[in-house]
Amino acid sequence: MENIVFYLLVILFSFLQVSFFNSFPLYMSKPDLVLVMLVIYGLRKDAFTTVFAGFFCGLTVSFTSGSSFGFNALTYITAGFLTALIREKIINEGYILPLAVVFIVSIIKNIFMLLLLVKFNYIINFGSYYVDALVRSLYNLIFAFPVLAVYDLIESKIIVKNQKFSDILK
């Protein structure tokens, strides 16, 4: 059930990213709520689930934004894999660590996207891209706390409902 909630939130956040947050850029940048959701989800799931979720996130962002399908899927898979690696090395408790991981994964995802764009001969202004990557990472950090709080709230409601259902079965 919580996997379905995650995928529905990814679709919702993807549409918010494309429609709502394009109207309110901060230094010509917008938050990547789908990445934030992927990192929060990935810190609680196993590596395979996180990488598959990254693939789904990349396809969803590509579909809603109208961009090419390969770049986003590959960068979100990489972000999911990186999150899974970090998850295996640390203990995930509280709010500080997930926020730090969101910031770190966001920076690395932006650098990886830059490398892909350079590899495929896209014309890029490197100075503005680095500033945009930093601003986007800070923007993700700002929005990570409310996304984490909403996800925790929804997850706790699902656990309570599942417990009530299992009590009925007993």
C-alpha positions in Angstrom: 0.0 0.0 0.0 2.8 2.4 0.9 4.4 1.7 -2.5 1.2 2.9 -4.2 1.2 6.0 -2.1 4.8 6.7 -3.2 4.0 6.3 -6.9 0.9 8.5 -6.6 3.0 11.2 -4.8 5.7 11.0 -7.5 3.1 11.7 -10.1 1.5 14.5 -8.1 5.0 16.1 -7.4 6.0 15.7 -11.0 2.9 17.7 -12.2 3.5 20.3 -9.4 7.1 20.6 -10.6 6.1 21.3 -14.2 3.1 23.4 -13.6 3.2 25.2 -10.3 6.9 25.6 -9.5 7.7 26.8 -13.0 5.8 30.0 -12.1 7.9 30.7 -9.0 11.6 30.1 -9.9 14.3 31.0 -7.4 17.3 32.4 -9.3 15.9 30.7 -12.5 15.7 27.3 -10.7 12.9 25.2 -9.3 12.8 22.4 -6.8 13.0 18.8 -7.8 10.3 17.4 -5.6 10.5 14.0 -7.3 14.1 13.7 -6.4 13.3 14.7 -2.8 10.6 12.0 -2.7 12.9 9.4 -4.2 15.6 10.0 -1.6 13.2 9.9 1.3 11.6 6.7 0.0 15.0 5.2 -0.8 16.3 5.7 2.7 13.5 3.4 3.9 13.6 0.7 1.2 16.1 -1.8 -0.2 18.4 -1.1 -3.1 16.4 -2.9 -5.9 13.2 -1.1 -4.9 15.0 2.3 -4.8 16.6 1.8 -8.2 13.3 0.8 -9.7 11.6 3.7 -8.1 14.3 6.0 -9.6 13.5 4.6 -13.0 9.8 5.3 -12.5 10.6 8.8 -11.3 12.8 9.5 -14.3 10.1 8.3 -16.7 7.4 10.3 -14.9 9.5 13.5 -15.0 10.2 12.9 -18.7 6.6 12.3 -19.5 5.3 15.3 -17.6 8.0 17.7 -18.7 8.1 16.6 -22.4 11.8 16.0 -22.3 13.8 13.1 -23.7 13.2 9.9 -21.9 16.7 8.6 -21.6 18.4 11.4 -19.6 16.0 11.7 -16.8 15.5 8.0 -16.3 19.3 7.5 -16.2 19.9 10.3 -13.7 17.1 9.2 -11.4 18.3 5.6 -11.5 21.7 6.9 -10.5 20.2 9.0 -7.7 18.3 6.0 -6.5 21.4 3.8 -6.6 23.4 6.5 -4.7 20.6 6.8 -2.1 20.7 3.0 -1.6 24.4 3.0 -1.2 24.2 5.8 1.4 21.3 3.9 3.2 23.4 0.8 3.6 26.2 2.7 5.2 24.3 4.9 7.7 21.5 4.6 10.3 18.5 6.5 9.2 16.8 8.2 12.1 15.4 11.6 12.6 15.1 14.4 10.1 18.6 15.8 9.8 20.2 12.9 8.0 17.5 12.6 5.2 17.8 16.3 4.6 21.6 16.1 4.3 21.2 13.1 1.9 18.7 15.0 -0.2 21.2 17.9 -0.6 24.1 15.6 -1.4 22.2 13.4 -3.9 20.8 16.5 -5.5 24.2 18.0 -6.2 25.5 14.6 -7.5 22.5 14.2 -9.7 23.0 17.6 -11.2 26.7 16.9 -11.9 25.8 13.6 -13.5 23.2 15.4 -15.7 25.9 17.9 -16.7 28.3 15.1 -17.7 25.6 13.4 -19.8 24.8 16.7 -21.5 28.5 17.3 -22.3 28.9 13.8 -23.5 26.1 14.2 -26.0 27.3 17.6 -27.2 24.7 19.9 -25.7 25.7 23.5 -25.5 26.0 24.5 -21.9 27.1 27.6 -20.0 29.1 25.9 -17.3 29.1 28.9 -14.9 25.4 29.3 -14.8 24.8 25.5 -14.7 26.9 25.2 -11.5 25.1 28.1 -9.9 21.8 26.6 -11.0 22.8 23.2 -9.6 23.7 24.7 -6.2 20.5 26.8 -6.0 18.4 23.8 -7.1 20.0 21.7 -4.4 19.3 24.3 -1.7 15.8 24.6 -3.0 15.4 20.8 -2.7 16.7 21.0 0.9 14.1 23.7 1.7 11.3 21.6 0.3 12.6 18.3 1.7 11.4 18.9 5.3 7.7 19.4 4.3 7.8 16.4 1.9 9.4 14.3 4.6 6.7 15.4 7.1 3.9 14.6 4.7 5.4 11.2 3.8 5.8 10.3 7.5 2.2 11.3 8.2 0.9 9.3 5.3 3.1 6.3 6.2 2.0 6.4 9.9 -1.7 6.5 8.8 -1.2 3.5 6.6 0.6 1.6 9.4 -2.3 2.4 11.8 -4.9 1.2 9.2 -2.9 -2.0 8.6 -2.8 -2.7 12.3 -6.5 -2.2 12.7 -7.2 -4.5 9.8 -4.9 -7.2 11.2 -6.6 -6.8 14.6 -9.9 -7.5 12.9 -8.5 -10.7 11.3 -7.4 -12.1 14.7 
